[in-house]
Amino acid sequence: MAASLDGFVARKDGRVDWMETSDVFEGGRTLDAASVETFLKAIDCYVMGSRTYETALGFDAKGFGWSYGDKPVFVLTTRTLPKIRDTVQFHSGDLTEFVDNVLRPAFHSIWFVGGGAVCGECLRRGLADEVRYSILPILIGDGIPFFCKLEADVTLHLADVNAYRNGVVDLCYAVRADR
């Protein structure tokens, strides 16, 4: 997930207009297409909340394309939403049961792309193995937090960190079992 330095994934109204960065960090790595492609190939399916899905639909409608390729996309929602691709499926119901009984038997690498409520719920229920956090060089002051309503500490182990030329810092944390 990408977030502002102050921990927001979107503005209160859901806009993500701040996600483009013009920053330049001379000592940063350049993100090349081959690295991105290798990373995306490792993902077996995507899971997202309804607002993240609506944001993805908006990007697609504006000509930015569908970011999830032909991989299965599961949208967690109780609302009726447009299904624009055969690879999209909607789910409502118990998240733990869905992950343990439907997703994990069928997919090895399950990528929860958002939003904040979905990420928080996965962490609360112990469903996440790792947290990947891309911090953008901007403070937006208020918005939808990355980790919504965690009721207990979630201990992490820093597994990897990368700084890029555009000022974005990627953090990869393993979720520790001792929580």
MIZAKOL-463112 format. One record per residue (C-alpha): x, y, z; chain; residue number from 1. Coordinates in nm, 4 decimals, decimal comma. Layout:
N
        x        y        z chain resi
        X        Y        Z     A  NUM
...
REM end
This chain:
179
        x        y        z chain resi
   0,0000   0,0000   0,0000     A    1
   0,1152   0,3532  -0,0663     A    2
   0,0592   0,6229   0,1943     A    3
   0,1596   0,9749   0,2821     A    4
   0,4378   1,0180   0,5373     A    5
   0,1700   1,0942   0,7971     A    6
   0,0042   0,7563   0,7320     A    7
  -0,2958   0,8269   0,5073     A    8
  -0,3889   0,6185   0,2017     A    9
  -0,6396   0,8717   0,0698     A   10
  -0,8002   1,2015   0,1540     A   11
  -1,1228   1,1903   0,3619     A   12
  -1,3238   1,2031   0,0377     A   13
  -1,1233   0,9138  -0,1113     A   14
  -0,9152   1,1207  -0,3521     A   15
  -0,5540   1,0146  -0,4137     A   16
  -0,4514   1,3172  -0,6210     A   17
  -0,1398   1,3604  -0,4059     A   18
   0,0195   1,0310  -0,5118     A   19
   0,2290   1,1753  -0,7928     A   20
   0,5655   1,2939  -0,6662     A   21
   0,8068   1,5394  -0,8243     A   22
   1,0706   1,4829  -0,5565     A   23
   1,4192   1,3728  -0,6571     A   24
   1,6435   1,1777  -0,4223     A   25
   1,9806   1,1538  -0,5960     A   26
   2,0928   0,8517  -0,3922     A   27
   1,7788   0,6530  -0,4667     A   28
   1,7278   0,3513  -0,6859     A   29
   1,5521   0,3700  -1,0183     A   30
   1,2471   0,1484  -1,0359     A   31
   1,2721  -0,0362  -1,3657     A   32
   0,9930  -0,2093  -1,5535     A   33
   1,1561  -0,5533  -1,5254     A   34
   1,1621  -0,5350  -1,1428     A   35
   0,7981  -0,4301  -1,1325     A   36
   0,7013  -0,7092  -1,3723     A   37
   0,8870  -0,9707  -1,1649     A   38
   0,7159  -0,8496  -0,8484     A   39
   0,3680  -0,8499  -1,0077     A   40
   0,4169  -1,1995  -1,1528     A   41
   0,4660  -1,3324  -0,7991     A   42
   0,1156  -1,2216  -0,6966     A   43
  -0,1546  -1,4860  -0,7450     A   44
  -0,4629  -1,2779  -0,6586     A   45
  -0,5680  -0,9407  -0,5227     A   46
  -0,8137  -0,8588  -0,2438     A   47
  -0,9490  -0,5093  -0,1857     A   48
  -1,2279  -0,3170  -0,0255     A   49
  -1,5080  -0,1536  -0,2205     A   50
  -1,3641   0,2001  -0,2070     A   51
  -1,0278   0,0794  -0,3365     A   52
  -1,2126  -0,0998  -0,6162     A   53
  -1,4006   0,2190  -0,7013     A   54
  -1,0699   0,4092  -0,7104     A   55
  -0,9282   0,1444  -0,9468     A   56
  -1,2375   0,1775  -1,1671     A   57
  -1,1832   0,5539  -1,1749     A   58
  -0,8193   0,5130  -1,2821     A   59
  -0,9277   0,2720  -1,5545     A   60
  -1,2004   0,5120  -1,6763     A   61
  -0,9453   0,7961  -1,6953     A   62
  -0,7255   0,5898  -1,9259     A   63
  -0,4661   0,4790  -1,6694     A   64
  -0,5591   0,1152  -1,7214     A   65
  -0,6481  -0,1717  -1,4936     A   66
  -0,3551  -0,2276  -1,2568     A   67
  -0,4337  -0,5917  -1,1780     A   68
  -0,3919  -0,7508  -1,5198     A   69
  -0,5736  -1,0784  -1,5651     A   70
  -0,5211  -1,1961  -1,2063     A   71
  -0,8272  -1,2754  -0,9936     A   72
  -0,9534  -0,9748  -0,7952     A   73
  -1,1771  -1,0242  -0,4926     A   74
  -1,3694  -0,7200  -0,3728     A   75
  -1,4925  -0,7220  -0,0145     A   76
  -1,8266  -0,5433  -0,0114     A   77
  -2,1882  -0,5544   0,0914     A   78
  -2,2826  -0,3091  -0,1844     A   79
  -2,3736  -0,3763  -0,5460     A   80
  -2,0846  -0,2587  -0,7636     A   81
  -2,0230  -0,2768  -1,1382     A   82
  -1,8322  -0,5831  -1,2550     A   83
  -1,6099  -0,4643  -1,5380     A   84
  -1,3985  -0,7755  -1,5811     A   85
  -1,4560  -1,1500  -1,5631     A   86
  -1,1627  -1,1734  -1,3189     A   87
  -1,3483  -0,9660  -1,0568     A   88
  -1,5540  -1,1407  -0,7883     A   89
  -1,7412  -0,9873  -0,4961     A   90
  -1,7491  -1,1265  -0,1447     A   91
  -1,9358  -1,0369   0,1713     A   92
  -1,9174  -1,2385   0,4868     A   93
  -1,6581  -1,3473   0,7389     A   94
  -1,3100  -1,2415   0,6251     A   95
  -1,1196  -1,5095   0,8202     A   96
  -1,3360  -1,7863   0,6788     A   97
  -1,2982  -1,6464   0,3264     A   98
  -0,9181  -1,6239   0,3517     A   99
  -0,8673  -1,9605   0,5253     A  100
  -1,1231  -2,1679   0,3335     A  101
  -1,1358  -2,0065  -0,0118     A  102
  -0,8223  -1,8049  -0,0823     A  103
  -0,5391  -1,9909   0,0935     A  104
  -0,6259  -2,3322  -0,0579     A  105
  -0,6313  -2,1794  -0,4082     A  106
  -0,3583  -1,9118  -0,4000     A  107
  -0,0068  -1,8906  -0,2595     A  108
   0,0551  -1,5162  -0,2800     A  109
  -0,2552  -1,3193  -0,1782     A  110
  -0,2077  -0,9431  -0,2059     A  111
  -0,4378  -0,7221   0,0017     A  112
  -0,4202  -0,3886  -0,1803     A  113
  -0,6456  -0,1886   0,0475     A  114
  -0,7905   0,0072   0,1856     A  115
  -0,7168   0,1054   0,5376     A  116
  -1,0149  -0,0796   0,6867     A  117
  -0,9239  -0,4023   0,5050     A  118
  -0,5566  -0,3762   0,6074     A  119
  -0,6502  -0,3117   0,9697     A  120
  -0,8932  -0,6031   0,9721     A  121
  -0,6317  -0,8404   0,8269     A  122
  -0,3829  -0,7389   1,0953     A  123
  -0,6414  -0,7652   1,3760     A  124
  -0,7353  -1,1162   1,2681     A  125
  -0,3775  -1,2367   1,2155     A  126
  -0,4298  -1,2906   0,8419     A  127
  -0,1252  -1,0929   0,7208     A  128
   0,2224  -1,2429   0,6856     A  129
   0,3877  -0,9172   0,5849     A  130
   0,3219  -0,5475   0,5466     A  131
   0,4602  -0,3587   0,2482     A  132
   0,4432   0,0141   0,3001     A  133
   0,5423   0,2659   0,0322     A  134
   0,5820   0,6077   0,1918     A  135
   0,5374   0,9020  -0,0426     A  136
   0,7151   1,2316   0,0283     A  137
   0,4084   1,4328   0,1249     A  138
   0,2087   1,5181   0,4371     A  139
  -0,1648   1,5568   0,3724     A  140
  -0,2714   1,6243   0,7316     A  141
  -0,5918   1,4221   0,7391     A  142
  -0,7520   1,1356   0,5538     A  143
  -0,8168   0,7647   0,5611     A  144
  -0,5488   0,5987   0,7756     A  145
  -0,3470   0,3026   0,6491     A  146
  -0,4085   0,0940   0,9606     A  147
  -0,7624   0,1525   1,0838     A  148
  -0,8551   0,0804   1,4446     A  149
  -0,5922  -0,1654   1,5591     A  150
  -0,6950  -0,2711   1,9073     A  151
  -0,3644  -0,4351   1,9997     A  152
   0,0010  -0,4048   1,9116     A  153
   0,1164  -0,5855   1,5989     A  154
   0,4862  -0,6627   1,6251     A  155
   0,6863  -0,6493   1,3051     A  156
   1,0351  -0,7321   1,1806     A  157
   1,1974  -0,5104   0,9177     A  158
   1,2761  -0,7443   0,6283     A  159
   1,3709  -0,4951   0,3560     A  160
   1,3908  -0,1238   0,2785     A  161
   1,4451   0,0605  -0,0491     A  162
   1,4665   0,4310  -0,1290     A  163
   1,3868   0,5418  -0,4832     A  164
   1,4868   0,8413  -0,6946     A  165
   1,1307   0,9782  -0,6798     A  166
   1,1558   1,0114  -0,3001     A  167
   0,9398   0,7079  -0,2242     A  168
   1,0635   0,4722   0,0479     A  169
   0,9441   0,1110   0,0443     A  170
   0,9391  -0,0784   0,3711     A  171
   0,8735  -0,4507   0,3969     A  172
   0,7937  -0,5894   0,7419     A  173
   0,7297  -0,9507   0,8373     A  174
   0,4439  -0,9856   1,0845     A  175
   0,5894  -1,1547   1,3907     A  176
   0,4107  -1,4527   1,5409     A  177
   0,4643  -1,3348   1,9000     A  178
   0,1762  -1,0925   1,9005     A  179
REM end
